[in-house]
Amino acid sequence: MSLGGCWLFFGGWRRRSCGVTLAFMSKSRSEVLSESKRKGVVAGVATAGAVALGVVVASPVLGVVAAVPAAVLTWRWWKHRAENGIKF
């Protein structure tokens, strides 16, 4: 099968590709980086809010309850960076 000699290495196998936009490449690198930055800011704000709530209200219970969503957002940010090969 010849498609003009354009090669794409996919999963260790050679497949031909010639100017076709592949479905799994939906975002550019700059879009992925900006999404990572946005997710990091949201996770940081949520963490700061949880700490501030725990300090201002002086209730460790409310601080822990507020820290759960912050931990989930931080986990999603780390996972996003790992899946996209973004280093620190």
Steps between C-alpha positions, in 0.01 A plus 500: 500500500664823388384845604783708366775377728399685818560297816352527846640298791208392714530257788824353372352420160549697181187633345471724202359847540516779248361836610199348674399650833480210740212478744720452807693822432221743578704762691824675426783507752432863591132419566601212728744724688243775545246244625758368745571852621128564550454173690800581719364844586158355588662233719718762671208732568295211641787399727554857617127531566500181705795620708345844545169347607675281754696794642231770494220286636743320732323175436717211390190305396396766246859524379514126435161503328614786276832323433331199337392685181840673494674162513282368216578803283872467576491130409329578168766764425787259575332229295451739205867599511612136516274389213628781277867464587532843658801530730550737791 
